[in-house]
Amino acid sequence: MLKILSDRIIDTQKRAWMICLVFCAGILPLIAITPFDHPSADDFNYSVLTRHVWVETGSLLQVLKAAAETTVYYFNEWQGLYVSPFLQALQPAVFGESVYMAGPLFLLSAHVASTLFFFYVLVRKVWRGTRSQWMELSCIGLFLMIQLMPSAVEGFYWYNGAVNYTFFYALLMLMTGLTWYCDQTTRKAARAGLTVLLMLLGFVLSGGNQVTSFAAVLFYLICGIVRCLGREKKKCLPLFLICLSVSAGFILNVTAPGTAVRQATCLDRPGVAGTILLSISDTLSYMTDWLRPFFLVCLAAAVPSAFGVAQSFRRETGFSYPCPLLAVTGAGAVMSALFCPSIYAQGFSGNYRLINVAYFIFVILMVVLLVYMLGWISVKAEEAGFLEVRKKLEESAGRIRCRSAAVYLLVFLVFFYPVREELSGFNALTSLANGKAAQYDREADARIAQVREGGADEIVELEPFTVKPKVLFFEDLDRSPDNWKNEAMAEYYGCGGIVLKEE
């Protein structure tokens, strides 16, 4: 019986669905924990005006006007982001405490949908891969992104920070996918329409964080140059127009009055040369940390599909995967470029919400490099005359024996156990199972009830949280009522002041 089972074959389609199920199982706890989420820190700061307008008028139109006023204020007084403050002012708890869970649900959905779309264009349209290969590569990529992301709370559950980074990452993925359709369509009206749409999206993208907007500038500039060097030079015009739109927004962002105000608080900035050196240093440091054994074991599951798409792309285009070292260097240069805006402006690579975006792009680059390296190995094997070896590898890309899958599963579990507490889904599941998520929710609700009961001249004393679930808790209040976080929450709820009791 064991021999019969071990000789059974798991084809590409079955394997793709199995990997898809693993990804879904990992994300379910992250969805289940969203009802226990609560606003904190800048969630209150950016939405004071919109909340008061909603409470007083109940008019969505008036709330949108208040969000626009908030945007103008922050554009002039703190930072040059001209889209993010609008979204941050519409923090879901403005419309009711229980609505705050819509934030992480929206951000999770945007992240997953945009990444799936990006991989669909990359695998199905660019690499000419199959649907199963797209499912495998995208689900493995998403599993790595979400489960091993540097900070789930700053990536999804703290709305103010997450909407400024994760949402704009999703927008960048949407734009890169649509760019392929714009580049490939032969209908002039469709190309013109997509170009205008992408120009608008590019300007919106630049109104968010500077990392994704700078990445978009580089992406469209490089794509435009490549098109200019190719045979179809007429296709470079839409790319340069989109690049111009993104660049205009980026310049508006970095030269805004608010950006100058914020930069004045950052006294230790390294300059251009120092920025380049620090970005390279930070890139090497982060990549060393991210390329842990469990990451590599998960990436290994993508080898069959990656080899398959490498072969299909070679058959369709004749591409020979030259200079693999140059490809690795290029990936490292992209990662270093992502840290440059933050290091140049603030003197360090950024908070976890920014590092999350860099990590998402790192995972995509690792998948691309995996395909490239396997393609190069295949070409070298063919040139050396090992045609039988290459043929067997190509066959195995679509057919895996059960015993091979069982060995891989055992290796996966061995490497999973030491890092389980670092996985976002495991942390969410643990917090749900041990009751800490529910306890955090009750304590946050009790705080809100107490603050609402406080008068306009009363300073309310709040108990510290006894539990701090990793994926939900971002930052607590201070023991001083003059702290900006305390003042923001007091103004948001309309009490005289808030102070945190001694633990």
N, C-alpha and C positions, 0 to 999 in steps of 0.2 A: 504493500500500500504506500509506504514512504517513498519507494523508488518511483512508483507511478506518479505520485504527487510532485516529486523533485524534478521529474522530466517534463512536467507540464510547462507550457509557454505562456507568459504574460505578454500579450501584444501591446503595441503602442497606445491603442485606444484605452485598454483596460488600465494600463499604467498611468495614463494621463488622468483618468477619473479617480484613481486611488490617491494620487498626489493632490488633486483638487479637494478630495474629502479631508485629507490631512490639513490642508490650509484652512478649510472651513471650520474644522474642529478647533483649530488654534485661535480662530477669530471669534468664535461664539462667546467665550467668557468676556471678551472685550466689549461685545454688544450687550451682554447680560448685565454688566456692571454699570452701564450708563445711567440708570435711574438714581443711582446713589451719588452722582456727581454734583458739585456745588461751585459757584463762582468764588474767586479770590483775587487779591492784589489789584492789578490793572483792569480786571473785569469791571470793578466798581468805578475806577478812575475815568475810564473812557465812556461809560454809559450813564453817568450821573444825570446829564441833561435829558437824554432820551427816556430814562425811567420816569423822571418827574413829569415829563410831557405826556407819557402814556398813562400814568396814574391820574393826571389832571384832566386829560381830554379823551383818552381812549381812541384817538384818531391815528391811524397808521400813517396818513399823509403828514400830520404834524410831527410824528416820530422821525420820518425820513428827513424832514426839514431840520430837525434837531441834530440828526446824524451828520447832515451836511455842515451845520454850524460847528460841530465838534471837529470835523475834518479840517475846516479853515483854521480853527484855533490851533490845532496841533501842527498843521503845516507851517504856521508862522511862529509858534512858540516852543516847539520841542523837536520835531523831526519832519523831514520833507516828504513823508509818505502821504500821497494824496488819494489813495484808495483804501488802504488798510484801516485808517481811523474810522471811515464810514462803516466798514464791516464790524469793527471792534465796538462801535457805539451801538450796534444792533445785537449785542450779546443776548442770547435767548432768554435769560432770566429777567430781562426787562419786562417781558410779557407774562411773567409768573415764574416762581421758583422752580416748579416742576418741569418747566419748558427747557431748562438749562441742558437737559439730556439730549436735546435736539442738536446741540453743538457737536459733541463727539460723534453722534450718528451721522451727521452731515459730513464731517471731515473724514471719517473712516470711509464713507461711501465715495466721496470725491477722490480720495487717494486710491482706492481699489479700482474704481471705474476708469480713471485717467491712466493708471499704470497698465491695466488690461488693454486699453485702447492703444497705448504706445507700443506695447509688445505685439499687439495684433498687426499693426502697420509694419513693425520691424521684422517679425517672423514670417507673416503671411505674404506681405507685399514686397518687402525689400529682399529678404532671404529666400523667398519662394517655398517656405516650409508648409507642413500640413497643419490642420486644425489641432490635432493631438499634440504636435510639437509646440504649438503656441500655448496650449493649455499647460503643458508641463513646465515650459520655461517661465511663463508669467506667474504661475502659482508658486514655483520654487522661489522666484525673485520676490514675490509679495510676502511669502513666508519669512524669508530672511530680513526683508525690510521691516516688517511689523513686529516680529517676535524678538529680533535682536537690535531694534532701534535704540539709540542712546537714552532717550527719555520718552516713554509713552505718554506721561502726563503733559509734557510740553508739546508733544506731537499731536494729541487728540483731545485730552480731557481738560486742559486749561485753555479755554476758548480764546482769550485775548492773544496769547502767544501762538497758539496753533493756527488760528485763522490767518495770521501774518506770515506764516512760513509753510505749513502743510498745504493750505489752500492754494498758495501761489506756486508751489511745486506741482500740484495737480493741474493748474492752468498752463504751466510750462509743458507738461506732458501732452496735454490736449493740443497745444499749438504745434509741437514737433510732429505729432501724428497728422494733423490737418495740413501741415506744410508739404508732406509727401503727396497728398491728393492734389494740392495746388500745383506742385511741380510736374505731376504726371498727366494731369487732365489735358486733353487736346481741344476742349471746348473753350473758346475765348471768354464767353460770358461767365462760365463757371470759374475760370481762373481769375477773372477780374473780381468776381464776387468773393471768392476765397481770399484774395489778396487784401481787399478792403476789410473783411472780417478779421483777418490775422493782424492787420495794422491796428485795428481797434483793440483787439485782445492784447497786442504787444504794448500799447500805451497803458492799458489797465494793469498789465503785469508789472510795468515799471513803477506803478504807484504803490507797490508792495515793498517787500524787503529787497535790499540791494543785491543780495546773493543771486536770486533767481533772475532778476533783471539783467545783471552783468553776464550771467551764463547765457541768457537769450541773445544778448548783443554779440557775444563770441560765436554762438551757434549760427546765427544768420550771416554774420560776416564771413565765417569759414565756408558755409554752404554757398554763398554768393561768389566767393573767390574760386571755389572748385568748379562751379558752373561756368564761370568766365574762362577757365582754362580748358574746359571741355568743348565738345562739338556744338552743343545747343546753347549758344551764348544768349539767345533771346530769353531763355528761362531764368537768367540771373536777375532781371529787372524786378520781378515780384519779391525776390529774396532781399535785394538791397532796399526796396521800399519798406518792407517789414522791419529790416534792421534799422532804417532811418527812424521809423516810428518808435521802436523800442529805445533807441539811443536818445531821442528827444525826451522821452519820459524819464530816462535814467539821468540825463543832465538836469532836467527840472527837479528831480528828486534830490540830487546831491548838492545843487546850488540853492535850494530853498532856504528861507530865513530860519526855519526851525532846525534844519540840519546844522547850520552854523552855531545855533544856541547849544545844541547837544554836543557838538564837537568841542565847544569851549570847555566842557566839563571833562574832556579826555585829554589830559596834559602829557601823557607818555605815548606819543605816536612815533612810529619808527621811520617815516619817510619812505620813498619809493624803493630804494635798495634794501632797506631793512624789512620792508613788507614782503618783498620777493623771497628773501632769505628765511624769514619767519614762516611764510606760507609753505615753503618746501619742507622746513623742519616739522611743522605741524602735520603736514600731509603724511610724511614718513611715520610720525608717531601714531596718528590715528589709524593708518593702514596696518601697522604692526599690531595694534590692539584689535582691529576688526577681523583680521585674517587669523582667527583662532581655529583650533581643530574642528569644533562643531560647525562653524561656518563652512569650512572646506568639505566636511562630510555631507552637508546639505547641498552644497554646490555640485558635489560628485554625482548626485542623483540626476543632475541635468546633462551629464555627459552623453548618454545615448541620443537625446533629442538635439543637443548642440552639435554632435557629430553629423546627425542626419541633415540639419539645416546647412551646415558647412558644405556638405556634399551637394545638396540641391542648388545652393547658390553658385558653386563652382560649375555644375553642369549647365546652368542657365546663362551664366555670364563669362565663364572661362577664367574667373579670378583665381590667381595663384597664391594668395596670402603671403606676399613678400615681406621681408624685414620685420619679423615678429618683435624684435627688440624696440624698433621704432614705435610699434603699436603700444607696447607697454609704457614707453616713455611718454607717448601722447596722452595715455590715460592718466599718468601721474601729473602731467602738465595741466590737464583739465581739473583734477582735484585741487592742485595748488592754486589755480585761478579762482576757485570758489571761495577760498579763504581770504583773498586779497582785499576785497572791499571792507570787510570787518576789521582786518588787521590794520589797514591804512587809516581807517576812521577812528578806531577805538584802541588800537594797540594790542588786541588779542583776537583769537579766532572766532569768538562768539559764544553765546549761551547754547544750552542743549537744543533749543528749538531750531537754531541755525545748523548745528552739527547734525541734527536729524536729516535735514535736506541734503547736506553733503553726503551723508551715509546712504540715503536713497539713491543718489546718482552713482555713488561708489558701487552699489550692488548691480546697477544696470551695466556699468563699465566692466565688472567682473564677468557678467554673462556674455557680453560682447567679446571680451578677451578670450573666454573659454571657447567660443565658436571659432575665433580667429586662430588660436593655437592648435585646435583639433584639425582645422582646415590645413594649416601649415604642415602638421605631422602627416596628414594624409597625402599631401602633395609630395613631401620628401620620400614617403614610403613608395609612392608610385614611381618617382624618379629613380629610386634605388632598385626597382624591379620587384618589390614585394607586393605584387598585385593581388595575390591570394590573401595576404594579411589584410590589405585594405578592403577587399571584398567581404571578408569575414567580419571585420569591424563594422562595415556598413550594414550587413545583415543583422548583427547584434544590436544595432541602433533601434531596430523595430521589434526585436524578439528577445525577451529576457526570460531565462529559466527561473522557476519558482525557488530552486535552491540558491541561486545567485541573489534573488530578492531577499530570501531569508537571511543570508549572510550579511547583506547590506543593512537590513533591519536591526540585526544584532549589533552591528558596529554603530548604527545611529543611536540606539538606546544606551550603549556604553558611553558615548560622548555626550549624550543628552543629559544624563544624570548629574554630572558635576556643574552644569550651567543652567539647570532647570529654573533656579530662582532668579535668573537674569532674564528669562523669557517673559515678554509682556503678557501673553495669554495665561501662563502658569501663575504669574503674580495676581492677575485678575481672578482666576479660579480659586486660588488660595484665600484671597480676601473675601470672596463670596462664601466659601466653605466654612471658614473659621468665624464668620460673623463680623469681621472688622469693617467691611464695607457698609453693612447695615448700621453698625454702631457709629461710624463716622457720619452717616446720613442723619441719624437721630440727634447727634450732638450739634451738627450744623443747623438743623431745623430748630433746635432749642435756642441756639444763638440768635437766629433770625427773629424768633418770637420775642426774645428778651429785648433785642434792639428796637423792634417795632413798638414795644410798650414804653420805651424810654422817651421822655419829653424832649422838647427842642433845646432845653438848657441843662439836661441831665447827662452826666457822664456814666455810661453803662460799663460795668465790669463783667467780663466774659471769662468763663472757664477755659483753660487750654484743652486742646484735643487730647484725649487719652489714647486714640489710635490714629495712625497716619498711613492709610493704604498707599502703596507705592504708585499705583497708576492713577489715583484720585487726588492725593494731597500734593499741592504745589508749594504754598508758602503761607505761614501763619501771621497773625497780627503781632504788634509790638506791645511792650509794657508801658510805653509812653503814648498818651493821646495825641501828641504832636507829630508822631510818625505819619508819613504820607499815606501808608496803607490804612491806618486807623482813621485818618481824616477822610479818606475817600469813601470808606464803608459807612462812616457816620453821616456824611453828606448824602450818600446814596439812599439811606433809609430815613434820613431826616431827624436824627437825634443830636444831642449836644456834643457828644464825644464818646469814644470807645477806648477802653484800656484792657489789656490782657492781665489776668491775675497771675501771681507767682505760682509756679508749679509745686 
